[in-house]
């Protein structure tokens, strides 16, 4: 499985962006997918996750109510809609996929077998 993240850019605080993670391989539709981010000088952190069916989602507290993760298994794509962006959301965003379903804290601490290359999101104040 290969993952390609896109959709990043420069936006003012309060604005919105939608990130996309497109995958190759039919098995992707059975994988759990997570979005992570890494700001300069900081460790990578979990942002949001979605189960293969799309019916289960999980969010970091810092983005709850502002971000929404969805997926279209026909298009082999997972989206991250980011609204009301804040300067502290500035980071490189990565998507990751894993065949093992995740529950609770495993979204944040579990392993992911496949990673995309990252897309830069910059939020100006």
Backbone as CSV, one residue per row, in Angstrom:
resi,resn,N_x,N_y,N_z,CA_x,CA_y,CA_z,C_x,C_y,C_z
1,UNK,0.849,-1.188,0.000,0.000,0.000,0.000,0.885,1.238,0.000
2,UNK,0.626,2.146,-0.902,1.324,3.435,-0.928,0.320,4.545,-0.669
3,UNK,0.719,5.505,0.152,-0.166,6.591,0.544,0.375,7.914,0.036
4,UNK,-0.521,8.761,-0.452,-0.154,10.076,-0.958,-1.042,11.117,-0.290
5,UNK,-0.430,11.939,0.546,-1.173,12.997,1.227,-1.056,14.294,0.448
6,UNK,-2.136,15.056,0.423,-2.136,16.340,-0.270,-3.181,17.247,0.350
7,UNK,-3.186,18.508,-0.097,-4.197,19.452,0.342,-3.712,20.494,1.326
8,UNK,-2.468,20.402,1.736,-1.941,21.388,2.655,-1.765,22.738,1.996
9,UNK,-1.442,23.733,2.822,-1.227,25.063,2.293,-1.147,26.083,3.401
10,UNK,-1.209,27.352,2.995,-1.158,28.482,3.923,-2.560,29.050,4.066
11,UNK,-3.005,29.202,5.304,-4.347,29.709,5.563,-4.306,30.603,6.795
12,UNK,-5.197,31.563,6.843,-5.277,32.423,8.022,-6.025,31.718,9.143
13,UNK,-5.743,32.146,10.355,-6.450,31.597,11.509,-7.959,31.752,11.306
14,UNK,-8.680,30.699,11.670,-10.121,30.680,11.450,-10.534,30.075,10.126
15,UNK,-9.582,29.853,9.257,-9.876,29.293,7.943,-9.976,27.782,7.962
16,UNK,-10.144,27.225,6.758,-10.343,25.776,6.617,-9.448,25.212,5.530
17,UNK,-9.129,23.948,5.677,-8.438,23.169,4.655,-8.987,21.749,4.694
18,UNK,-8.908,21.082,3.549,-9.242,19.665,3.516,-8.058,18.884,2.975
19,UNK,-7.551,17.986,3.778,-6.458,17.120,3.373,-7.019,15.827,2.797
20,UNK,-6.288,15.281,1.843,-6.666,14.003,1.246,-5.514,13.020,1.369
21,UNK,-5.855,11.784,1.559,-4.874,10.698,1.597,-5.358,9.641,0.615
22,UNK,-4.685,9.556,-0.528,-5.069,8.603,-1.568,-4.141,7.400,-1.494
23,UNK,-4.729,6.223,-1.561,-3.946,4.999,-1.422,-4.033,4.133,-2.663
24,UNK,-2.964,3.426,-2.909,-2.970,2.404,-3.942,-3.289,1.074,-3.283
25,UNK,-3.852,0.155,-4.034,-4.118,-1.170,-3.471,-5.524,-1.311,-2.933
26,UNK,-6.186,-2.386,-3.341,-7.571,-2.586,-2.945,-7.715,-2.885,-1.473
27,UNK,-6.663,-3.422,-0.836,-6.770,-3.784,0.576,-6.888,-2.556,1.475
28,UNK,-6.591,-1.375,0.942,-6.655,-0.159,1.753,-8.027,0.016,2.365
29,UNK,-9.052,-0.407,1.634,-10.410,-0.190,2.134,-10.708,-1.002,3.387
30,UNK,-9.838,-1.949,3.724,-10.020,-2.738,4.954,-9.125,-2.252,6.098
31,UNK,-8.371,-1.174,5.852,-7.393,-0.706,6.822,-7.927,0.424,7.698
32,UNK,-7.455,0.450,8.928,-7.641,1.631,9.774,-6.681,2.714,9.286
33,UNK,-7.131,3.948,9.319,-6.303,5.059,8.843,-6.250,6.151,9.889
34,UNK,-5.068,6.686,10.084,-4.899,7.781,11.019,-4.212,8.958,10.370
35,UNK,-4.493,10.136,10.885,-3.753,11.349,10.521,-2.912,11.749,11.728
36,UNK,-1.675,12.098,11.445,-0.738,12.558,12.458,-0.157,13.886,12.004
37,UNK,0.476,14.597,12.919,1.150,15.835,12.538,2.408,16.006,13.365
38,UNK,3.338,16.754,12.788,4.584,17.042,13.486,4.978,18.479,13.220
39,UNK,5.028,19.247,14.297,5.456,20.641,14.213,6.963,20.712,14.429
40,UNK,7.600,21.763,13.950,9.049,21.896,14.126,9.452,21.824,15.595
41,UNK,10.415,20.973,15.886,10.915,20.851,17.246,10.032,20.050,18.183
42,UNK,8.968,19.476,17.649,8.043,18.708,18.493,7.931,17.277,17.991
43,UNK,7.448,16.417,18.864,7.236,15.033,18.481,5.974,14.915,17.624
44,UNK,5.944,13.873,16.845,4.761,13.600,16.050,3.598,13.272,16.977
45,UNK,2.419,13.767,16.646,1.258,13.510,17.485,0.071,13.063,16.639
46,UNK,-0.757,12.248,17.258,-1.963,11.762,16.622,-2.985,12.887,16.510
47,UNK,-3.724,12.888,15.390,-4.753,13.893,15.173,-6.148,13.250,15.116
48,UNK,-6.308,12.270,14.232,-7.627,11.650,14.044,-7.457,10.285,13.409
49,UNK,-8.434,9.403,13.656,-8.392,8.076,13.079,-9.780,7.628,12.658
50,UNK,-9.823,6.700,11.713,-11.101,6.197,11.214,-10.977,4.709,10.933
51,UNK,-12.000,3.977,11.324,-12.023,2.554,11.077,-12.271,2.265,9.598
52,UNK,-12.016,1.024,9.189,-12.121,0.687,7.782,-13.519,0.965,7.243
53,UNK,-14.537,0.747,8.064,-15.918,0.908,7.615,-16.344,2.364,7.574
54,UNK,-15.577,3.230,8.223,-15.952,4.637,8.284,-16.925,4.964,9.399
55,UNK,-17.371,3.946,10.116,-18.376,4.182,11.146,-17.785,4.528,12.499
56,UNK,-16.492,4.327,12.668,-15.859,4.648,13.937,-14.733,5.634,13.742
57,UNK,-14.775,6.737,14.500,-13.733,7.748,14.405,-13.203,8.075,15.797
58,UNK,-12.013,8.631,15.826,-11.349,8.950,17.096,-10.518,10.201,16.874
59,UNK,-10.573,11.135,17.839,-9.906,12.416,17.669,-9.053,12.765,18.884
60,UNK,-7.985,13.468,18.635,-7.231,14.079,19.715,-8.078,15.199,20.318
61,UNK,-7.933,15.410,21.604,-8.734,16.443,22.273,-8.520,17.815,21.653
62,UNK,-7.333,18.059,21.150,-6.996,19.384,20.632,-7.734,19.731,19.350
63,UNK,-8.304,18.743,18.673,-8.976,19.017,17.404,-10.459,18.657,17.429
64,UNK,-10.947,18.090,18.504,-12.360,17.718,18.585,-13.253,18.923,18.347
65,UNK,-14.264,18.722,17.528,-15.191,19.795,17.209,-14.727,20.690,16.085
66,UNK,-13.460,20.579,15.681,-12.937,21.411,14.588,-12.560,20.580,13.370
67,UNK,-12.075,19.381,13.588,-11.629,18.509,12.499,-12.611,17.357,12.338
68,UNK,-12.714,16.853,11.112,-13.557,15.692,10.842,-12.842,14.775,9.857
69,UNK,-12.761,13.508,10.202,-12.128,12.522,9.325,-13.221,11.671,8.687
70,UNK,-13.118,11.480,7.392,-14.067,10.652,6.642,-13.284,9.836,5.620
71,UNK,-13.967,8.880,5.018,-13.296,8.085,3.995,-14.285,7.690,2.913
72,UNK,-13.735,7.500,1.719,-14.488,7.021,0.567,-13.739,5.795,0.060
73,UNK,-14.223,4.630,0.403,-13.514,3.399,0.050,-13.595,3.069,-1.434
74,UNK,-14.528,3.668,-2.139,-14.572,3.483,-3.592,-13.405,4.215,-4.239
75,UNK,-13.098,5.385,-3.700,-11.994,6.194,-4.223,-10.672,5.917,-3.510
76,UNK,-10.684,4.995,-2.545,-9.458,4.700,-1.787,-8.864,5.961,-1.169
77,UNK,-9.720,6.786,-0.610,-9.282,8.089,-0.109,-9.842,8.347,1.288
78,UNK,-9.003,8.898,2.124,-9.413,9.368,3.443,-9.196,10.871,3.489
79,UNK,-10.160,11.579,4.063,-10.111,13.038,4.122,-9.993,13.509,5.567
80,UNK,-9.369,14.666,5.715,-9.358,15.341,7.001,-9.811,16.774,6.755
81,UNK,-11.049,17.054,7.128,-11.586,18.408,7.023,-11.187,19.172,8.270
82,UNK,-10.489,20.282,8.075,-9.993,21.062,9.208,-10.622,22.441,9.168
83,UNK,-11.412,22.747,10.176,-12.101,24.031,10.273,-11.591,24.817,11.472
84,UNK,-11.846,26.103,11.444,-11.434,26.982,12.554,-9.972,26.728,12.921
85,UNK,-9.121,26.773,11.927,-7.711,26.472,12.144,-7.047,27.518,13.025
86,UNK,-6.090,27.061,13.813,-5.353,27.910,14.740,-3.868,27.858,14.401
87,UNK,-3.101,28.866,14.761,-1.659,28.831,14.491,-0.990,27.580,15.058
88,UNK,-1.480,27.074,16.163,-0.878,25.875,16.761,-1.168,24.597,15.968
89,UNK,-2.009,24.698,14.945,-2.235,23.554,14.056,-1.149,23.464,12.974
90,UNK,-0.287,24.452,12.907,0.787,24.448,11.916,1.700,23.244,12.125
91,UNK,1.862,22.458,11.066,2.661,21.229,11.149,2.687,20.563,9.780
92,UNK,3.523,19.546,9.676,3.440,18.638,8.539,2.473,17.524,8.936
93,UNK,1.495,17.296,8.089,0.467,16.305,8.367,0.738,15.034,7.552
94,UNK,0.647,13.908,8.227,0.894,12.613,7.611,-0.332,11.715,7.755
95,UNK,-0.593,10.920,6.740,-1.591,9.872,6.903,-0.867,8.537,7.029
96,UNK,-1.510,7.632,7.740,-0.926,6.323,7.983,-2.041,5.285,7.978
97,UNK,-1.698,4.074,7.580,-2.696,3.012,7.488,-2.161,1.732,8.092
98,UNK,-3.070,0.942,8.619,-2.676,-0.327,9.224,-3.814,-1.323,9.100
99,UNK,-3.491,-2.590,8.814,-4.550,-3.592,8.679,-5.217,-3.975,9.995
100,UNK,-4.606,-3.626,11.106,-5.156,-3.993,12.417,-6.094,-2.894,12.903
101,UNK,-7.301,-3.284,13.225,-8.265,-2.317,13.747,-7.794,-1.772,15.089
102,UNK,-8.155,-0.564,15.381,-7.688,0.101,16.607,-8.855,0.566,17.448
103,UNK,-8.610,0.551,18.756,-9.627,0.973,19.706,-8.973,1.887,20.733
104,UNK,-9.650,2.957,21.072,-9.177,3.832,22.142,-7.772,4.358,21.934
105,UNK,-6.938,4.208,22.933,-5.597,4.781,22.904,-4.690,4.132,21.862
106,UNK,-5.083,2.987,21.348,-4.283,2.332,20.310,-4.201,3.178,19.055
107,UNK,-5.174,4.060,18.845,-5.089,4.974,17.709,-3.843,5.837,17.827
108,UNK,-3.514,6.230,19.034,-2.393,7.139,19.256,-1.070,6.399,19.397
109,UNK,-1.100,5.255,20.040,0.145,4.572,20.392,0.416,3.313,19.575
110,UNK,-0.575,2.869,18.806,-0.396,1.651,18.029,0.519,1.854,16.840
111,UNK,0.908,0.759,16.227,1.773,0.836,15.063,0.952,0.975,13.789
112,UNK,1.545,1.625,12.835,0.942,1.781,11.516,1.954,1.283,10.494
113,UNK,1.513,0.386,9.641,2.448,-0.263,8.715,2.840,0.628,7.543
114,UNK,1.971,1.545,7.176,2.198,2.356,5.976,2.029,3.837,6.289
115,UNK,2.930,4.643,5.723,2.917,6.085,5.961,3.022,6.832,4.643
116,UNK,2.317,7.952,4.577,2.456,8.840,3.436,3.605,9.800,3.652
117,UNK,3.845,10.671,2.679,5.015,11.536,2.706,4.800,12.844,3.443
118,UNK,3.589,13.210,3.769,3.351,14.429,4.515,2.981,15.612,3.644
119,UNK,2.165,16.499,4.182,1.784,17.731,3.513,1.808,18.856,4.540
120,UNK,2.367,19.992,4.151,2.573,21.100,5.092,1.296,21.926,5.237
121,UNK,0.938,22.177,6.481,-0.162,23.082,6.803,0.409,24.224,7.635
122,UNK,0.193,25.441,7.174,0.674,26.610,7.886,-0.497,27.546,8.140
123,UNK,-0.706,27.873,9.414,-1.802,28.755,9.797,-1.219,30.047,10.346
124,UNK,-1.530,31.143,9.706,-1.002,32.441,10.128,-1.989,33.124,11.072
125,UNK,-1.440,33.893,11.982,-2.294,34.576,12.968,-2.732,35.935,12.472
